[in-house]
Amino acid sequence: MNKIHRQVIGISWLVMGALIFSPLVLKLGPAADAAIIGGVLASLLFIVGGFVLLANLRKFSWVCHPCALLSLFTFPLGTAISLYYLWFFIRSIQMARTNSEKK
């Protein structure tokens, strides 16, 4: 069940990263250099966060927390994905704690 949630969130963040990056291919003008750099960094963060979830790289799961915080500001879809990730993260911590108590 956790695999399905990870895949949904990972694919959503890959799509968000692509949607952020795609308008940056069009040059916004010389005055918008800072916006382009910020947009590229944000899109790369979402793409890396999506790959971390899809590949189940638990050592690099810290990358997903800034993605969740940034996606809170993209209402309504990003907020829903962010809350979904926070629910998934809290639930996975509780499951890990329960499994360690059983041993």
Residue pairs with C-beta under 8 A, 6 or more apart in sequence:
2 88
2 92
2 95
3 56
5 84
5 88
6 53
6 54
6 56
6 88
7 53
7 54
8 84
9 50
9 53
9 64
9 81
9 84
9 85
9 88
10 49
10 50
10 51
10 52
10 53
10 54
11 50
11 54
12 50
12 81
13 46
13 47
13 49
13 50
13 53
13 67
13 71
13 81
14 46
14 47
14 50
14 51
14 54
16 46
16 50
16 71
16 74
16 78
16 81
17 42
17 43
17 44
17 45
17 46
17 47
17 49
17 50
18 43
18 47
20 39
20 42
20 43
20 46
21 39
21 40
21 43
21 44
21 47
23 39
24 36
24 39
24 40
24 43
27 36
28 35
28 36
42 70
45 63
45 66
45 67
45 70
46 67
46 70
46 71
48 63
49 63
49 64
49 66
49 67
51 57
52 60
52 61
52 63
52 64
53 61
53 64
64 85
64 89
67 85
68 82
68 85
68 86
68 89
69 82
70 78
71 78
71 79
71 81
71 82
71 85
72 78
72 79
72 82
73 79
